[in-house]
Amino acid sequence: MGPWRSHWMPIARTYNKRNVRPGGRPVHLEDGSILRFAQDNRKCYGHQLQAMQVTRLNRLWFREKPYREKPILAPFGTGWHSERMHHLDLHPNTSDAVPGKWIGFFDGCN
């Protein structure tokens, strides 16, 4: 919520094309952990999205690990989402009809 301060350990210096570029805003999970979405640019710009779980975050350290081995969002089918997926915006669903679920918005390209 700010005020914002830059971290002394920029992740761009330590990571690779698999997970350095942001792919949406981080989300807080019910267990208190934080997920950061990252573009996987190994094949091409914004090819797919990885989910990274933040394991340590304080003024001196930032650490994360893959949330799972497979991408959280990858191109599929034909049409506007068939070649690239590079942004995901998740929101907790506050509807009583579907408690504990998330609503996601993503973009793609063909």
N, C-alpha and C positions, 0 to 999 in steps of 0.2 A: 504494500500500500504506500510505500515511500516514507521518507525520502530515500532515493536510490543512491547507492554507492557501488562503484565498480569493484569487482573481486580481484585480488592481487594475482590470482592464478587463472588466466583466461583459458577456457576450454579449447579455443580454436588452435592453440599452440600444441595441444597434446593429443588431439583426436584426429581421425581420418575421415575420408569421404563417406564412411558408413553412418556416422552419427554426429557430425559437428554442427550442421546447419539446422536451426530450429524449424520445427514443422507444426507449430501450434502452441497455444499457451499451456503451461504445466497444469496438472490437475492434482488435487488432494484426494486420496482414496480414504474410505471409511476407516481403515486400519492406521491412518496417520501418515502413510508413506506418500511420496510425491512421484508422479510420472512426468517425464519430459519427453515430448515427441520430437524426433529428429529425422530429417530427410536422409534417405540412403541414396547418395549420388554416385555410387560405384558404376552403375550401368550408364546413367545419363542424369542430367539435372532433375531432381525431384522424382526419381523413378518410383520409390516406395517409402513408407514410413516405418521407423523402428520406435519402439517404446523403451525408454531408459528409466530405470528406477533409481532415484537419488538415494544413496545410502549414507552419505555424510554431507552436511552443509552447515558451515559456520563461517566466521570471518577469516579463518585460515585455510580451510579445506573444502574442496568440492569433489565428491566421488559419486560415481554412478555405475550401474551394470545393466546389461540388457534385461529387460523385464521378462522376455521370452526369446527363444531362438528365431522363430519365424517373425516376419514383419507383421506389424499390427494392422497395416493397410497396404494393399498391393493392387496393381492394375488387374482388371478382370473384364471378361466379356468383350463386347464391341461397343463402339460409340464413345462418348465423352470421357469415359473412365477406363479406356482400354490400354493406355500406354504409361501414364504417370499419375501418381498420387503424392502430393507434397504438402498437404496441410490438413490438419484435423482439429476441430474445436468441439470438445465434449462438455456437456452440462448435465448435472444430476437431474433426473426427472423428478419433479416435485409433485407430480400427479398422484392422487390416491389410487388411481386405477393400476399403476405399474410401479409400486414402491421398490427402491433398491436398483432401479435400472437407470441407464444413461441415454441421453439423446446426443447423437453425433452429427456434425456437419463436415463434409469434406469436399475437396475439389479434385479435378482430374483433367486429363488432356488426351487427345488422340491425334 
